[in-house]
Amino acid sequence: MTIKGNFGKPKLTGQLGVLRQMAEKIVSETVVATPQNLRVLPLADPQRVLHDLQVHQIELELQNEELRRAQDALEISRERYFDLYDLAPAGYFTLSEHGLILEANLTGANLLDVMRGALIKQPFGRFVFSEDADKYYLHCKQLFKTGVAHSLEVRLIRQDGDPFSAWLETAIGSAVGGERSCRVVVSDITERKVIEEKLRHSLSLLQNAGKMAQLGGWTIKLPNHEVFWSDEVCALLDCPKGTVLTYTDWLSLYSHASYQVISEALKCCERDGTPFDYELEIFTATRRPLNVRAIGQAVRDDRDNIIAIEGAFQDITERKKAEKTRLSLEAQVRESQKMEAIGTLAGGVAHDFNNILGTILGNADLARQDAGSNWQALVSLDEIQKAGLRAKDLVQQILAFSRRQPTALRVMSLTPLVEESVRLLRALLPGGVRIEYRCSADTPAVAADPTQIKQILINLGTNAAHAMRGQPGNIDICVENFTFDLTSARFDLNLRPGPYARITFSDTGGGMDEATKRRIFEPFFTTKLPGEGTGLGLAVVHGIMQSHDGVIVTHSEPGRGSRFELYFPTERALVDALGNTESARPASEGRGQHIIYIDDDESNAFLFKRLLERWGYRASIYQEQREALDAICSGDIQTDLVVTDFNMPGLSGLDVARAIGKALPDVPVIMVSGYVTAELRIEAAATGVRALFSKPVNMEELRDLLQELVPPPSSAEGARTNS
């Protein structure tokens, strides 16, 4: 056995004691191998000496083996430490009290884009962005002063000058070479900052969207019913930011009807998880009414238990107002379409009836001339004429409703028309009805037909007196200037922004319900008893307002009277297209001049032929426009004047006038129509039409005009004409 090492007796303490015990055990197990000749040594106790030597030898070998194992473990631990230190996801730096870099790991060096060896003894502040330098130095000073660990966010600069955001965590470290030091952990938070910025941007967009959409969120924690609101809900309900109300106080903000709905919805959601979506009415903290859309759903935990109710509020007040306005406008469109359809029907009937009336009245006039002294026939013809004139007035009212009554517009003030109408109404209405009127001095002039404006006021006054049903009452008429802007003009589809002259006609009668108010402008609709009225009064008012491009707005409630607002636009200054027509000078009767009459209505054509011949003219009638034009323009017949109807199938009266004016410009053309408008007057004048008559034609005016336009021929011409 080879014995190495010191023979001194070791101290049997700690691990060495354990090694000694192990050596003792090994010697005792191997004592049989001791050489026999040692037993005869002349020593006091050779066995003991040998035993100690063996124990020391084995002990030293065990110590060496243990040291090798400890050294291997230390090396492994050191390698693991440096791996963790160098390859950590954060940069580690050890700095002196003066800010010099004493140690740095590989991650730290890579963050700064500098070789690790080149960092040693470099000031860390060199890599701090200039604008953050003061913040960094103050932080280090505070750290060494207090010894309390701190953290801060700064911008660092890489070797190439590229900045990045970093998070520094600092703490006092152990002394190095007798000098205090600190440990710095550096994390690159550039990506995190980008994500945070995107998150802030998304949150800002969400908040702005919530504000623009007037949308906010809320949560009710169960089972204690704790209510939490977002800031948007606080703003919607006029509450300070961060306001927290109890569950009961929150529900108390709803109107009575909405309270019943939301209470039941919340109970069902809490019990069964049933989601809800309702449009409700709620009052803010300042008692301002709101229409809100309340949406809610249950929130469950991992065990499917309902732990909360989450939802959203949206202010839909403006939307509800817009919907109400839209429904009102749609109703106006439907009403307008209905009135237009009724007007078209009534106008068409009245137009055809005009032709019939013209034939009746014309033939009645001819029969009166033929009756001579037959007084019985004259009495019958007078009654026919009276009935025909009443029918003519009725037709005129229908035409006024359907906007087919001739309108003579001229620029004028409404004030004198109102004053004259008030005088007439005071004479017509019962004594118990008091009429007051006010006319503003700044009321602008309008383009109006004075006769029709007075008819409007008379009809409204008569209607108001009937609404009072024999009881005393008041009628108030106000004339003033009024301007609509983009917002205020929205309540009526036909109103456009701009200046108007407004007549407000109010009465203290019985008022109307909604069903009656919807139908008051329909022709022949009346609430009067049989024999009290025809139901055309307000229909005529409606038609006249439309022919003036005006708008009538009605306000009425049962028991609170009625108010009619008449709006006349003042933007345009139309004048009567043909001006004031002076009466023709009396002239002699016809002397055989040739007049051609064109009308597709056989009765009218026959009537005019008889009248013209009675007045001393030669008359030719045509029911086909093209046949008449061929005869006139070809020169087959000579004519002194042409009278044509306007509304005919195929070619209109204007087409006929154009063709004659092109071929025979010296031949005058007169046109008649059952529907004469200012536009038709303008177009007829531009076409060369000498005069435009409305049916039924006033025969005296027509005869006078013929005598003016067709002078008597000379004797030679007369002889040539009669040959």
C-alpha positions in Angstrom: 0.0 0.0 0.0 1.4 3.4 -1.0 1.1 6.1 1.7 1.2 9.7 0.6 0.6 12.9 2.4 1.2 14.3 5.9 1.3 11.9 8.8 0.0 14.5 11.3 -3.2 13.6 13.0 -6.1 15.5 11.3 -8.9 17.2 13.2 -11.9 14.9 13.2 -14.4 17.8 12.4 -17.1 18.2 9.8 -16.6 16.3 6.6 -13.0 15.4 7.5 -14.4 13.5 10.5 -16.7 11.6 8.2 -13.7 10.7 6.0 -11.7 9.5 9.0 -14.5 7.2 10.0 -14.7 5.8 6.5 -10.9 5.2 6.6 -11.1 3.4 9.9 -13.7 1.1 8.5 -11.7 0.3 5.4 -8.5 -0.5 7.5 -10.5 -2.8 9.8 -11.8 -4.7 6.8 -8.3 -5.1 5.3 -6.2 -5.9 8.4 -5.8 -9.5 7.3 -3.5 -8.3 4.6 -1.0 -6.9 7.1 2.5 -8.5 6.6 3.3 -11.1 9.4 6.9 -9.8 9.9 5.6 -6.5 11.2 4.2 -8.2 14.2 7.7 -9.0 15.4 8.9 -5.4 15.2 10.4 -4.2 18.3 8.0 -1.3 18.7 5.6 -0.6 21.5 2.6 -1.0 19.4 3.3 -1.7 15.7 -0.3 -2.6 14.9 -1.5 0.8 16.0 1.1 2.6 13.9 0.3 0.7 10.8 -3.4 1.2 11.4 -2.9 5.0 11.6 -0.8 5.1 8.4 -3.4 3.2 6.5 -6.2 5.4 7.8 -4.3 8.5 6.8 -3.6 7.2 3.4 -7.2 6.3 2.7 -8.4 9.6 4.2 -6.2 11.6 1.9 -7.4 9.7 -1.1 -11.0 10.3 -0.2 -10.3 13.9 0.4 -8.8 14.2 -3.1 -11.7 12.5 -4.7 -14.2 14.7 -2.9 -12.2 17.8 -3.9 -12.3 16.7 -7.5 -16.0 16.2 -7.4 -16.5 19.6 -5.8 -14.3 21.2 -8.4 -16.2 19.6 -11.2 -19.6 20.7 -9.6 -18.2 24.2 -9.2 -17.1 24.3 -12.8 -20.5 23.1 -14.0 -22.2 25.7 -11.8 -19.9 28.4 -13.0 -20.6 27.5 -16.6 -24.4 27.5 -15.9 -24.1 30.8 -14.2 -22.3 32.4 -17.0 -24.7 30.9 -19.5 -27.6 32.4 -17.6 -25.9 35.7 -17.1 -24.7 36.1 -20.6 -27.7 34.7 -22.4 -30.4 36.3 -20.2 -33.2 38.1 -22.0 -32.2 41.3 -20.3 -29.0 43.2 -20.1 -27.0 43.1 -16.8 -24.6 45.8 -15.9 -22.5 46.4 -12.9 -21.7 50.1 -12.5 -19.4 52.0 -10.2 -20.6 54.9 -8.0 -19.2 57.1 -10.8 -21.3 55.4 -13.4 -18.5 53.4 -15.1 -19.4 50.0 -16.5 -17.5 47.3 -14.4 -19.3 44.2 -15.8 -21.7 43.6 -18.6 -23.4 40.4 -20.0 -23.6 39.6 -23.7 -27.3 40.7 -23.9 -26.4 44.1 -22.5 -23.5 44.4 -25.0 -25.8 43.3 -27.9 -28.5 45.9 -26.8 -25.9 48.7 -27.1 -24.3 47.1 -30.2 -20.9 47.2 -28.6 -18.3 44.4 -27.9 -18.5 43.5 -24.3 -14.8 44.1 -23.7 -15.1 47.6 -25.1 -17.8 48.5 -22.6 -15.6 48.1 -19.5 -14.7 51.4 -17.9 -17.0 53.2 -20.2 -19.6 55.6 -18.6 -23.1 54.2 -18.9 -24.4 57.7 -19.3 -22.8 57.9 -22.7 -25.5 55.5 -24.0 -28.4 57.5 -22.5 -30.4 59.7 -24.9 -29.5 63.4 -24.3 -33.1 64.4 -23.5 -33.2 61.7 -20.8 -29.7 62.3 -19.3 -30.8 64.5 -16.5 -33.5 62.0 -15.5 -30.9 59.2 -15.4 -28.3 61.1 -13.4 -30.9 62.2 -10.8 -32.0 58.6 -10.5 -28.5 57.3 -9.9 -27.8 60.0 -7.3 -31.0 59.1 -5.4 -30.1 55.4 -5.6 -26.7 55.8 -4.0 -28.1 58.3 -1.5 -30.9 56.1 -0.2 -29.9 52.6 -1.2 -33.5 51.9 -2.2 -34.0 50.0 -5.4 -35.6 52.1 -8.2 -36.7 51.7 -11.8 -37.2 54.2 -14.6 -37.9 54.4 -18.3 -35.3 56.1 -20.5 -34.2 56.1 -24.1 -30.8 54.5 -24.8 -28.7 54.9 -27.9 -26.9 52.1 -29.8 -23.5 52.4 -31.2 -24.9 53.4 -34.6 -27.0 56.2 -33.0 -30.3 54.3 -33.3 -32.4 55.1 -30.1 -34.6 52.5 -28.4 -36.9 52.6 -25.3 -35.5 50.8 -22.3 -36.7 49.9 -18.8 -34.0 50.1 -16.1 -34.2 48.4 -12.7 -31.4 49.4 -10.4 -30.2 48.2 -6.9 -27.1 48.7 -4.8 -24.6 45.9 -5.3 -21.6 44.6 -3.4 -18.4 46.7 -3.2 -15.8 46.2 -5.9 -12.3 47.1 -5.0 -13.5 49.0 -2.0 -15.9 51.1 -4.1 -19.6 51.0 -4.0 -21.4 49.7 -7.0 -24.9 49.2 -8.4 -26.5 46.5 -10.5 -28.6 47.6 -13.5 -31.0 45.4 -15.4 -31.9 46.8 -18.9 -34.9 45.6 -20.9 -35.7 46.7 -24.4 -39.3 47.8 -24.3 -39.5 49.2 -27.8 -41.9 46.5 -29.0 -43.9 46.9 -25.9 -44.1 50.6 -26.4 -45.4 50.1 -29.9 -48.0 47.7 -28.7 -48.9 50.1 -25.9 -49.2 53.0 -28.4 -51.4 50.8 -30.6 -53.5 49.9 -27.6 -53.8 53.6 -26.6 -54.8 54.4 -30.1 -57.4 51.7 -30.2 -58.7 52.7 -26.8 -58.8 56.3 -28.0 -60.7 55.3 -31.1 -63.1 53.2 -29.0 -63.7 56.1 -26.7 -64.2 58.6 -29.5 -66.5 56.1 -31.3 -68.4 55.8 -28.0 -68.7 59.5 -27.8 -69.7 60.0 -31.4 -72.1 57.1 -31.2 -73.2 58.2 -27.7 -72.5 54.7 -26.5 -71.3 53.5 -23.1 -70.9 50.3 -21.1 -72.1 49.2 -17.7 -71.8 46.1 -15.4 -73.9 44.8 -12.6 -72.0 42.5 -10.2 -74.1 39.7 -8.7 -75.4 38.8 -6.2 -75.0 42.3 -4.6 -76.1 44.2 -7.6 -73.1 46.6 -7.6 -73.4 48.9 -10.6 -70.4 50.2 -12.5 -70.5 52.6 -15.4 -68.1 53.8 -18.1 -67.3 57.5 -18.4 -69.4 57.6 -21.5 -72.5 56.5 -19.6 -71.7 59.2 -16.9 -71.6 61.8 -19.7 -74.9 60.5 -21.2 -76.7 60.7 -17.9 -75.2 64.1 -16.9 -73.3 62.6 -14.0 -69.8 63.6 -12.9 -67.1 61.2 -14.1 -66.7 58.2 -11.8 -70.2 58.5 -10.4 -71.4 55.3 -8.7 -75.1 54.8 -8.1 -76.9 52.0 -6.3 -78.9 49.5 -8.2 -82.2 51.1 -7.0 -81.1 54.6 -7.8 -80.1 53.6 -11.3 -83.5 52.0 -12.0 -85.3 55.0 -10.6 -83.9 57.1 -13.6 -86.2 55.2 -16.0 -89.7 56.4 -16.8 -92.5 54.4 -15.3 -93.2 52.3 -18.4 -89.6 51.7 -19.1 -88.9 50.8 -15.4 -91.3 47.9 -15.7 -89.6 46.7 -18.9 -86.0 47.0 -17.7 -86.7 45.5 -14.3 -88.3 42.4 -15.7 -85.5 42.1 -18.3 -82.8 42.2 -15.6 -84.6 39.6 -13.5 -84.9 37.2 -16.4 -81.2 37.8 -17.4 -80.1 37.2 -13.8 -82.2 34.1 -13.4 -82.0 32.4 -16.8 -79.3 34.3 -18.7 -81.8 35.7 -21.2 -80.2 38.6 -23.2 -82.2 41.7 -23.8 -82.3 44.7 -26.2 -84.9 47.4 -25.7 -85.5 51.0 -26.6 -86.4 52.8 -23.4 -87.0 56.3 -22.0 -84.7 57.4 -19.2 -84.1 60.7 -17.3 -80.6 62.1 -16.6 -79.4 63.4 -13.3 -80.7 66.8 -14.4 -84.1 65.3 -15.4 -83.4 65.7 -19.1 -85.4 63.0 -21.0 -83.4 60.6 -23.2 -84.3 57.8 -25.5 -81.8 55.0 -25.0 -81.1 51.6 -26.4 -80.3 49.3 -23.5 -78.5 46.0 -24.3 -77.5 43.4 -21.8 -76.3 39.8 -21.4 -75.2 37.5 -18.7 -71.6 36.8 -17.7 -70.8 33.2 -16.4 -67.9 31.7 -14.6 -66.1 28.4 -15.3 -69.0 26.5 -13.5 -71.6 28.2 -15.7 -72.9 30.3 -12.9 -74.2 33.8 -13.7 -71.9 36.2 -11.9 -72.7 39.5 -13.6 -74.7 41.3 -16.2 -72.9 43.4 -18.8 -74.4 45.7 -21.3 -74.3 49.0 -23.1 -76.3 52.2 -23.3 -76.7 54.2 -26.5 -78.4 57.6 -26.7 -80.9 57.3 -29.6 -82.8 60.5 -28.9 -81.7 62.2 -32.1 -82.4 59.0 -34.1 -85.9 58.8 -32.6 -86.5 62.5 -33.5 -85.2 61.8 -37.0 -87.5 58.7 -37.3 -90.5 60.8 -36.1 -89.6 63.5 -38.7 -89.2 60.8 -41.4 -92.6 59.3 -40.5 -94.1 62.8 -40.6 -92.5 63.5 -44.0 -93.6 60.1 -45.3 -97.1 60.9 -44.2 -96.8 64.2 -46.0 -95.6 62.5 -49.1 -98.5 60.1 -49.0 -100.9 62.9 -48.4 -99.4 64.9 -51.2 -99.6 62.0 -53.6 -103.2 61.4 -52.5 -104.1 65.0 -53.0 -102.3 65.1 -56.3 -104.2 62.0 -57.5 -107.5 63.5 -56.3 -106.6 66.8 -57.9 -105.7 65.1 -61.2 -109.0 63.3 -61.2 -111.0 66.4 -60.2 -109.2 68.6 -62.7 -109.8 66.1 -65.5 -113.5 65.9 -64.7 -113.7 69.7 -64.3 -111.9 70.2 -67.6 -114.3 67.9 -69.5 -117.2 69.4 -67.6 -116.1 72.9 -68.8 -116.6 71.8 -72.4 -120.1 70.6 -71.5 -120.9 73.8 -69.6 -119.5 75.9 -72.5 -121.9 74.1 -74.9 -124.9 74.5 -72.5 -124.3 78.2 -71.8 -123.5 79.0 -75.4 -126.6 77.3 -76.8 -128.7 78.9 -74.0 -127.5 82.3 -75.2 -128.3 81.4 -78.8 -131.7 80.2 -77.8 -132.4 83.4 -75.9 -131.7 85.3 -79.1 -134.0 83.0 -81.0 -136.8 83.0 -78.5 -137.8 86.5 -79.3 -140.8 87.4 -77.2 -141.6 83.9 -76.1 -141.5 84.8 -72.4 -142.1 81.2 -71.2 -139.0 80.0 -73.2 -137.0 82.9 -71.9 -137.9 82.0 -68.3 -136.7 78.5 -68.8 -133.5 79.7 -70.6 -132.8 82.1 -67.6 -133.1 79.2 -65.2 -130.8 77.1 -67.5 -128.3 80.0 -67.5 -128.4 80.4 -63.7 -127.9 76.7 -63.1 -125.0 76.8 -65.7 -123.4 79.7 -63.9 -123.6 77.9 -60.5 -122.1 74.9 -62.1 -119.4 77.1 -63.6 -118.6 78.4 -60.0 -118.4 74.9 -58.8 -116.0 73.9 -61.6 -113.9 76.9 -60.7 -113.6 75.7 -57.1 -112.6 72.3 -58.3 -110.1 73.8 -60.7 -108.7 75.9 -57.8 -108.2 72.7 -55.7 -106.6 70.9 -58.6 -104.4 73.9 -59.4 -106.0 74.2 -62.9 -107.7 77.5 -62.3 -106.2 80.4 -64.2 -103.9 82.4 -61.8 -103.1 86.0 -62.5 -100.0 86.6 -60.3 -98.6 90.0 -59.7 -96.1 91.4 -57.2 -98.1 93.0 -54.3 -98.3 93.4 -50.6 -100.5 91.0 -48.6 -101.6 93.8 -46.1 -104.3 95.5 -48.2 -105.7 92.1 -49.2 -106.0 91.1 -45.6 -107.6 94.4 -44.6 -110.2 94.1 -47.4 -110.9 90.4 -46.5 -111.4 91.3 -42.8 -114.0 93.9 -43.8 -115.8 91.3 -45.9 -115.6 88.7 -43.1 -117.0 91.1 -40.5 -120.0 91.7 -42.7 -120.5 87.9 -43.4 -119.8 86.3 -40.1 -122.2 86.1 -37.1 -122.1 89.0 -34.6 -120.5 86.9 -31.8 -117.4 86.3 -33.8 -114.7 88.9 -33.1 -111.9 89.4 -35.7 -108.6 91.0 -35.0 -105.6 91.3 -37.4 -102.1 92.6 -37.2 -99.8 93.3 -40.2 -96.1 93.7 -39.8 -94.6 96.7 -41.6 -91.6 94.6 -42.8 -93.7 91.9 -44.5 -92.2 91.5 -48.0 -94.2 91.6 -51.2 -95.2 88.3 -52.8 -96.3 87.1 -56.2 -100.1 86.6 -55.7 -103.5 86.6 -57.3 -105.5 89.0 -55.1 -108.8 87.4 -55.9 -107.5 84.0 -54.8 -105.8 85.3 -51.7 -109.1 86.9 -50.6 -110.9 83.6 -51.4 -108.4 81.8 -49.0 -109.2 84.2 -46.2 -113.0 84.1 -46.8 -113.0 80.3 -46.8 -110.9 80.0 -43.6 -113.1 82.6 -41.9 -116.3 80.7 -42.9 -114.7 77.4 -41.7 -113.7 79.0 -38.4 -117.2 80.4 -37.8 -118.7 77.0 -38.4 -116.2 75.5 -35.9 -117.6 77.8 -33.3 -121.1 76.4 -33.8 -122.9 79.6 -33.0 -120.9 80.4 -29.9 -118.9 83.6 -29.4 -115.3 83.3 -30.4 -112.3 85.0 -31.8 -110.5 85.0 -35.1 -106.9 86.3 -35.1 -105.0 87.1 -38.4 -101.4 88.0 -38.3 -99.2 88.9 -41.4 -95.5 88.9 -40.8 -92.1 88.1 -42.3 -90.6 84.7 -41.5 -87.4 82.9 -42.5 -86.7 79.2 -42.4 -83.2 77.8 -42.0 -82.0 74.3 -42.9 -83.2 72.9 -39.5 -86.6 74.6 -39.1 -87.6 73.8 -42.7 -87.4 70.1 -42.1 -90.8 69.8 -40.4 -92.6 70.1 -43.8 -91.5 68.4 -47.0 -92.5 71.3 -49.2 -90.8 74.0 -47.2 -87.4 75.2 -48.4 -85.0 77.4 -46.5 -85.4 81.0 -47.2 -87.7 84.1 -46.6 -91.5 83.8 -46.5 -94.4 86.1 -46.0 -96.6 84.3 -43.4 -100.3 84.7 -42.7 -101.3 83.0 -39.5 -105.1 82.4 -39.2 -106.2 81.3 -35.7 -109.7 80.6 -34.3 -111.1 79.5 -30.9 -113.4 76.9 -32.4 -113.8 73.3 -31.4 -110.6 72.1 -33.0 -110.0 68.9 -34.8 -108.7 65.4 -34.0 -105.9 63.8 -36.0 -108.2 61.7 -38.2 -110.2 64.9 -39.2 -107.0 66.9 -39.7 -105.6 64.3 -42.1 -108.6 64.7 -44.4 -109.6 68.4 -44.3 -108.1 69.2 -47.6 -109.8 66.4 -49.5 -112.5 67.7 -51.8 -116.1 67.1 -50.7 -114.9 66.0 -47.2 -116.9 67.8 -44.6 -118.0 67.5 -40.9 -121.0 69.8 -41.6 -124.6 68.6 -41.7 -126.2 68.0 -45.1 -127.0 71.3 -46.8 -124.5 73.3 -44.7 -121.6 73.0 -47.1 -120.0 71.3 -50.1 -116.7 70.3 -48.5 -114.7 72.3 -51.0 -113.7 75.3 -48.9 -110.4 74.0 -47.5 -109.7 72.0 -50.6 -109.8 75.2 -52.6 -107.4 76.8 -50.0 -105.0 74.0 -50.5 -105.1 74.2 -54.3 -104.6 78.0 -54.3 -101.6 77.7 -51.9 -100.1 75.1 -54.3 -100.7 77.3 -57.3 -98.8 80.1 -55.5 -95.9 77.7 -54.7 -96.9 78.2 -51.0 -97.3 75.8 -48.1 -100.2 75.5 -45.6 -99.4 74.1 -42.1 -102.2 73.1 -39.8 -102.2 73.0 -36.0 -105.3 71.8 -34.1 -106.4 69.9 -31.1 -109.9 69.1 -29.9 -111.2 71.9 -27.7 -108.3 74.2 -28.3 -109.1 75.7 -31.7 -107.2 75.6 -34.9 -104.3 77.6 -36.4 -103.5 77.7 -40.1 -100.1 79.0 -41.2 -99.9 80.1 -44.8 -96.3 80.5 -46.2 -95.8 82.5 -49.4 -92.3 82.5 -50.9 -90.7 85.9 -51.5 -87.6 84.7 -53.5 -89.1 85.3 -56.9 -91.0 88.3 -58.3 -93.3 86.9 -60.9 -95.7 89.2 -62.7 -98.7 88.5 -64.7 -97.4 87.1 -67.9 -99.8 89.0 -70.0 -100.3 92.0 -67.8 -103.6 93.8 -67.4 -105.8 93.3 -70.4 -107.8 96.3 -71.4 -111.3 95.8 -72.9 -111.4 95.9 -76.6 -112.9 98.8 -78.3 -116.5 98.3 -79.6 -116.5 97.4 -83.3 -118.9 96.5 -85.9 -120.1 92.9 -86.5 -118.3 90.5 -88.8 -118.7 91.0 -92.6 -118.0 87.6 -94.0 -114.4 87.2 -92.8 -113.3 83.6 -92.7 -112.5 82.1 -89.2 -111.3 78.5 -88.7 -112.1 76.8 -85.4 -110.2 73.6 -84.4 -111.4 71.5 -81.5 -111.7 67.7 -81.0 -115.0 68.2 -79.0 -117.8 68.1 -81.6 -120.3 69.9 -79.4 -117.9 72.8 -78.8 -117.0 73.0 -82.5 -120.7 73.1 -83.5 -121.5 75.8 -80.9 -118.6 78.0 -82.1 -119.7 77.6 -85.7 -123.2 78.8 -84.9 -121.9 81.7 -82.8 -119.4 82.9 -85.5 -122.0 82.7 -88.2 -124.5 84.6 -85.9 -121.9 87.3 -85.6 -121.5 87.6 -89.3 -118.4 85.5 -90.0 -117.9 82.5 -92.3 -116.8 79.6 -90.1 -115.1 76.3 -90.8 -114.6 73.8 -88.1 -112.1 71.0 -87.9 -111.8 68.2 -85.3 -108.5 66.9 -86.8 -105.5 69.2 -86.3 -103.4 67.8 -89.2 -106.4 68.1 -91.6 -106.8 71.7 -90.6 -103.1 72.5 -91.0 -103.0 70.8 -94.4 -105.9 73.0 -95.6 -104.5 76.2 -94.1 -100.8 75.9 -95.0 -101.4 74.5 -98.5 -103.4 77.6 -99.5 -106.4 75.5 -100.4 -108.5 77.8 -98.3 -108.1 81.4 -97.3 -108.5 82.3 -93.6 -108.5 85.6 -91.7 -108.1 84.1 -88.1 -107.7 80.7 -86.4 -109.2 79.7 -83.0 -107.7 76.4 -81.6 -108.2 74.4 -78.4 -105.0 73.8 -76.4 -105.5 70.3 -75.0 -106.1 67.9 -77.9 -104.8 64.4 -78.6 -101.8 64.4 -80.9 -100.8 68.0 -81.7 -101.5 70.6 -79.0 -102.8 74.1 -79.7 -99.3 75.4 -79.3 -98.1 73.0 -82.1 -100.9 74.3 -84.3 -100.0 77.9 -83.6 -96.3 77.3 -84.4 -97.1 75.6 -87.7 -99.4 78.4 -88.7 -97.0 81.1 -87.6 -94.2 79.5 -89.7 -96.4 79.1 -92.8 -98.7 82.2 -92.5 -97.2 84.7 -90.0 -99.9 87.3 -90.8 -102.8 85.1 -89.7 -103.6 85.7 -86.0 -104.2 82.7 -83.7 -106.4 82.6 -80.6 -106.2 79.7 -78.2 -108.7 78.4 -75.6 -108.0 76.0 -72.7 -109.7 74.6 -69.6 -106.4 75.0 -67.7 -104.6 78.3 -68.0 -101.4 78.8 -66.1 -98.8 81.6 -66.0 -96.4 79.2 -67.8 -98.9 78.5 -70.5 -99.5 82.2 -71.0 -95.7 82.8 -71.4 -95.3 79.9 -73.8 -98.4 81.0 -75.8 -97.1 84.5 -76.1 -93.7 83.3 -77.2 -95.4 81.1 -79.9 -97.2 84.1 -81.3 -100.7 83.4 -79.9 -102.6 86.7 -79.9 -104.9 85.8 -77.0 -105.5 83.0 -74.5 -109.1 82.3 -73.2 -110.1 80.1 -70.3 -113.1 77.8 -70.7 -116.0 78.4 -70.5 -115.2 81.3 -72.9 -116.7 84.7 -72.2 -118.5 85.2 -75.5 -118.7 89.0 -75.3 -115.0 89.3 -74.8 -114.3 86.8 -77.6 -116.6 88.8 -80.0 -114.9 92.1 -79.2 -111.5 90.6 -79.7 -112.5 89.1 -83.1 -113.7 92.5 -84.2 -110.4 94.0 -83.2 -108.2 91.3 -84.8 -110.2 90.9 -88.0 -111.1 94.3 -89.5 -113.9 94.5 -92.0 -112.7 93.9 -95.6 -112.8 96.6 -98.3 -115.6 96.5 -100.8 -113.3 94.9 -103.5 -112.1 92.4 -101.0 -115.6 91.8 -99.8 -116.8 91.1 -103.4 -113.8 88.8 -104.0 -114.6 87.0 -100.7 -118.3 86.5 -101.5 -117.6 85.3 -105.0 
